[in-house]
């Protein structure tokens, strides 16, 4: 098998290739001789690119009419009427906190404790016999906002018949007084 020879001097074996035309050559001297046969590259004006313009994203779609604006209830916390309600009905704050806690997602540890139940390590089978008795019950499934809202509503419905009903009625009246008029104006 014969070794390929230099394409310029044809005396020595090839060691390199021309980056422009891939002609084999043996040394720097041969490359310099060969390089003169290539035409001069066109002088490219390498100017730094002027400001790059990025395409602008389309404007966001308008908000549909059926979506209501969220009401900012922060004014309620500083209201003197609300402070008076809390003094008049001392259990109102705890009741509101209980309703709110039912509507938010529980911590993963609390969720596991709730699912596990109060068995204190005695197992979850209970004293029942056969399948399906006293075992793990996953009827509730994972927490969703819909389930949280339903839990909050269940607590509110339970308050109607209890002693805390007066405080909750007064609170609902205050919220309606402070924020109900805005809703009437928006609805018209």
C-alpha positions in Angstrom: 0.0 0.0 0.0 1.5 3.3 -1.0 1.6 6.3 1.2 -0.1 9.5 -0.1 2.5 12.1 -1.1 2.5 15.8 -0.6 0.3 17.5 -3.2 2.7 20.5 -3.6 6.2 18.9 -3.8 5.3 15.3 -4.4 8.4 14.1 -2.6 7.5 13.7 1.0 4.5 11.8 2.6 1.5 14.0 3.5 1.1 15.2 7.1 -1.5 17.9 6.8 -4.5 19.1 4.7 -5.3 22.5 3.4 -8.2 24.0 5.3 -9.6 25.6 2.1 -9.3 22.8 -0.5 -8.1 19.7 1.5 -5.0 19.3 -0.6 -2.4 17.2 1.3 1.0 18.9 2.1 4.0 17.9 4.1 5.4 21.0 5.6 4.9 24.7 6.3 7.0 25.7 3.3 4.7 23.6 1.0 1.6 25.2 2.6 2.9 28.7 2.0 3.6 27.9 -1.7 0.2 26.3 -2.1 -1.7 29.1 -0.2 -0.7 31.7 -2.9 -2.8 29.7 -5.5 -6.0 30.4 -3.5 -7.8 33.6 -4.4 -7.8 36.3 -1.7 -10.9 36.2 0.5 -13.3 39.0 -0.1 -12.7 41.7 2.5 -15.7 41.2 4.7 -16.5 44.2 6.7 -16.8 42.7 10.1 -18.8 45.3 11.9 -20.2 44.5 15.3 -23.9 43.9 14.8 -25.9 46.9 15.7 -28.7 46.5 18.2 -30.3 43.2 17.9 -34.0 43.6 17.8 -35.9 40.8 19.4 -39.4 40.1 18.2 -42.0 41.5 20.6 -44.5 39.1 22.0 -48.1 39.8 21.2 -50.0 41.8 23.8 -51.9 39.7 26.4 -55.5 38.8 25.5 -58.1 41.0 27.2 -59.6 39.7 30.4 -63.1 38.2 29.7 -66.1 40.0 31.2 -67.3 37.0 33.0 -64.2 37.0 35.3 -64.8 39.1 38.3 -62.2 41.4 39.8 -60.8 40.1 43.0 -61.8 42.3 46.0 -59.0 43.6 48.3 -60.2 42.8 51.8 -57.2 44.3 53.5 -59.2 47.4 54.6 -61.4 45.1 56.7 -58.5 44.2 59.1 -57.9 47.9 60.0 -61.6 48.8 60.2 -62.7 50.0 63.6 -66.1 48.3 63.1 -64.3 45.0 62.7 -62.3 45.6 65.8 -65.5 46.3 67.7 -67.0 43.1 66.4 -64.1 41.1 67.7 -64.5 42.7 71.1 -68.3 42.1 71.1 -68.0 38.5 69.9 -64.7 37.1 71.4 -65.1 33.7 69.6 -65.5 35.3 66.2 -61.8 35.5 65.4 -61.2 31.8 66.3 -64.3 30.9 64.2 -63.0 32.9 61.2 -59.6 31.2 61.5 -61.2 27.8 61.6 -63.2 28.5 58.4 -60.1 29.9 56.7 -58.0 26.9 57.8 -60.6 24.6 56.2 -60.2 26.3 52.8 -56.5 26.1 52.5 -54.3 23.1 51.6 -53.2 21.2 54.7 -49.5 20.5 55.4 -48.3 17.2 54.1 -47.7 16.0 57.7 -51.2 17.0 58.8 -52.6 15.2 55.8 -50.8 12.0 56.6 -51.9 12.2 60.2 -55.5 12.8 59.1 -55.4 9.8 56.7 -53.7 7.6 59.3 -56.3 8.3 61.9 -55.9 8.2 65.6 -54.7 4.6 65.9 -51.4 5.4 67.7 -49.4 2.7 66.0 -51.9 -0.1 66.7 -52.5 -0.7 63.1 -55.2 0.5 60.9 -57.2 -2.7 60.6 -59.2 -2.2 63.7 -61.3 -5.0 65.2 -63.3 -5.6 62.1 -63.3 -9.0 60.3 -62.9 -9.6 56.7 -62.1 -7.3 53.9 -62.9 -3.6 53.8 -63.6 -3.2 57.5 -61.6 -0.7 59.4 -58.8 -0.5 56.8 -57.4 2.6 55.1 -60.3 4.6 53.6 -59.3 6.9 50.8 -62.7 8.3 50.0 -61.6 11.8 50.4 -58.7 11.5 48.0 -56.2 14.3 47.5 -57.0 17.9 48.6 -58.3 20.2 46.0 -59.5 23.9 46.2 -63.0 22.7 45.5 -62.9 20.3 48.5 -61.4 23.0 50.7 -64.2 25.4 49.8 -66.8 22.7 50.5 -65.2 22.1 53.9 -65.4 25.8 54.7 -69.0 26.0 53.6 -69.8 22.9 55.8 -68.3 24.7 58.8 -70.3 27.9 58.0 -73.6 25.9 57.7 -72.8 24.3 61.1 -72.5 27.8 62.6 -76.0 28.7 61.7 -77.5 26.6 64.4 -74.8 27.2 67.0 -74.0 29.9 69.6 -71.5 31.6 67.2 -74.3 32.4 64.8 -74.7 36.0 66.0 -71.0 36.9 65.5 -70.9 35.4 62.1 -74.1 37.2 61.0 -72.7 40.5 62.2 -69.4 39.8 60.3 -71.2 39.0 57.1 -73.3 42.2 57.5 -70.1 44.2 57.9 -68.5 42.7 54.9 -71.6 43.4 52.9 -71.7 46.9 54.1 -68.0 47.6 53.3 -67.8 45.7 50.0 -71.3 44.9 48.8 -72.0 48.4 47.3 -69.0 48.0 45.0 -70.4 44.8 43.6 -73.7 46.4 42.8 -72.0 49.2 40.9 -69.9 46.7 38.9 -72.9 44.6 38.1 -74.8 47.5 36.5 
